[in-house]
Amino acid sequence: MAGNLAAEYGLGEGGSFEHICSLMDRDKVEREVEDVFAKGEPQEFHFFLARCACRIFVATTNYDTLIERAMVEILTCGFAEPVCDDEPTRIIHAEPRQCLAEQLGSEGKIKDKSAAASGGQDPRTLTTAHSSCDTIEFTQRTAKEVALATQTIDLAQLVCGAPEPGSTLTEILDHLAVTLASICKEMKSLQNEPIDAQRLALVGPFLGRSLLEVSFTALLGRLDPFRVLVIREMQMRPDFSHEKRNLASIQWTGDIHSEKKVEDLWRQDRSVKDMTRALLGDYYEHLFWRRAFQSLVDLVPDARGGDWMRTLRLINPDSFIPRMKQQSASIYSTCSKAVHHEFVVPAASYYDSQIKEQLRSAIELVSSVALTANASKDILFALPIESALTCFERIQDEHVIN
Amino acid sequence: MSSTENIDSANLILAAEECDPQEFAKFHRFSANDARVINKLIAHGPVLLQGGRGCGKSALMIAASQQLAPFLPSASVFGVYLSLRHMPLLRSFGKEYEAIFCGLVSQQIQLSLRDTGQTFESADNIASLQYGIASLSRNLGKRIVLLFDDAAHIGREASLEEFFDIFRTISSSTVSCKATIYPGVTNFGKRFDVYNDASVVDVVRDEEQPGFDALFAEILTARFPNLANREIAAPLKLDRAAGFVGQSVLGNMRGFVFACNELADRTADRSIGLTILGETLLGLAMNYYWPLLEEVSPKLGKYVPMVEPARQIAEAVLQECGSKTPVRRHALIHREIVTRLPKPFEILEYAGFLSKRESSRALKSGGRGSRFAVNLCLLLEHVPGTRLTSELFDRWKGEREEPVEFHVRGSQLAGIANPELLEKSDLEILNDSIEKLKKSRAYPYGLTDHMIETLKSAGINTVGDLSRARDEDLDRLDYVGEATIRRMRNVVGQAVWM
């Protein structure tokens, strides 16, 4: 049934829709489709597909992210055409359309009606595509799902920037973006759904630590591609072993935080190999973050950025990284105690409901650091400040409500 | 009886720590951002809550403690709020400080445990305190949050070193320490690294925050219900009027309470309009803010000479901002000036003349500086005509205009000298006569003539004498009971700490 409906509603002879089903729980999808059609409202199929689009992006990690983008595009343009001719044309930009053509070949049935509306390249293409879902609210649940998808994408985009297609680094960042979106989705469900203390203590710290690790790895990759390219290369080698510790993998102490404070940064007898390249270490603090932070406070218009930006404005550029270091170390350490199961007393008494506050703090911290990074011209794939700020504000709005 | 007393004198609570815990929720309101801060005060990890005088730090701490056991018995965290307004702490160092501090914490924990069936042994050193709190956490099966208020004093930074050593030592995975500090506290001691040993959380109270007007309208309604019911002349509405008063006092809660009190005095038989608001602002400037610089002086110890440069800075900034067309309400001051005169700026923030809104902003004339919002009560005095017109009201309630810039060269601030400190000087306030604490505009719930006579007859002649007097000794005096002692303690607290 699903295949026929997909054909009827413009997605081709089951091809694309089958693809959706392969990425999701097929039985569940079919049940939902049947349910939608039992109501006899063709337009609800339209909404259902929008929900699928959101879910696919945030829920899957096991397939190529370009396909993922393509699917979002198929859905957002494809489903609209036959049922809602009077709907405004959805904007589809050049980049994902190319990806779509490359990745799907003849399988994809790309609707071309939006071509005329395309405004050219926009680094926020993904979000733009999702923004079209914002107008689709026919039940409370759908609205929440759409908001969830938007928020998770915003954070992923703020952290991973707007990588240009075709590079190896882009592949890495796309993967990290999808991972990050999945982490955010899980965090969100912890915040929104009733959850028992035991599960919260088990899952919450893991997500908090994962958020920090993935986000800082992505930022490090944008600042120092060598570091992540080396790891990718090693992981692709036939002799890469999952069973042994990989000495080249990203280390929290060493790659994110430096091992020790450097007293005299510019001592003439220090060789480059003795200079820490930790993301929040003294050298990047001096060479990158201070200027980035200064650019940020100069670039962000006075009324923008909400309370998080107001708090950032109170910080002296010299204190920005020391503060972020302290906060990230505190959250990481708190979360790690449960990840490593250090406790011999019930963890739930230690990880009381305040673990949610740690997760909120982690999101604020990562968003603030990533926004600052995007204000610099010295980092790869920086979002235009306006786009970065929009992401930052949306994450915050969603975040504060909960 | 003044009209103020007729209205809501029972609600004239200037400091959150003086509010009856059971009544606290009735008189206090919090913004969405405040709620975020309260969450951080409850969460794991050491936190330094940073904000200017009267911005609501204590209220946030008490609100946090009221979300924890024993106030909320079902909570999984046990909270102990402790105000460190204790004279011996202010005058002691080293081991003596440690012993007094540990004794105070022990007493407060014992007090908090009184209905729980648990006991806590008094500690007189940090090791036994640390052990005791860890044991208590295990016995209760709860994490413990210690909320230390008023640890810092603007006139005495030396004792902070001991405090932060203790703060650092007793912090652990099951004991989360939180303390209030104000901008300008820099002496954390040799062993305490502010960016390694604690998270600094800023209390932001800015008229540009969404919900600012509504928050102040709620506070006005809760604290001054009669005032809230007064007629308000169009086009003003309660939230805009309350928000404007809140903005005028730079979001300072204590300043707002004084302002509402002043407004209540002036509107006994009149509606609230721009004329009254303007008169209220000018009244506050003359009767509250400028005298406050005098009030602060005896609390400053060795920093007393810094009051004069603070006054000079204030006058220069107000004159420059008020003389511009249109009037400017923000000053952007080159960082070299701010760095050269840190204590005068701290005093001005402490007294509510200025409020830092940005640490680093580019000056058009080159370089970078800090942006300060200027107190509108004081600024109105410097506006041509000294009248709050509807145009001025709309402008001040509207979008922020460019700040006045004070460059390191050529501005009136450039020539202000940094005087020598008075090393080894004591807090003058302690030697002042208790007459100083008489009920007045500065001390609206100060001592009555009768109380002063009673104290003098018992040989308590100075603020210092009263601060050192034990409760049991005061209780023996005629007509002095628990309520009067609390009032005496509060007014001494206001005189020395606020």
Interface residues (C-beta under 8 A of the other chain):
Chain A: A197 Q294 V297 D298 D302 A303 D307 R310 T311 R313 L314 I315 N316 P317 S319 P322 R323 K325 Q326 Q327 A329 S330 T334 K337 V345 S349 Y350 D352 S353 Q354 E357 Q358 R360 S361 V400
Chain B: A32 N33 R36 N39 K40 I42 A43 H44 G45 S76 V77 R138 G141 K142 R143 S173 T174 Y195 N196 A198 S199 V200 D202 V204 D206 E208 Q209 K356 R357 E358 S359 S360 R361 A362 R368 E399 R400
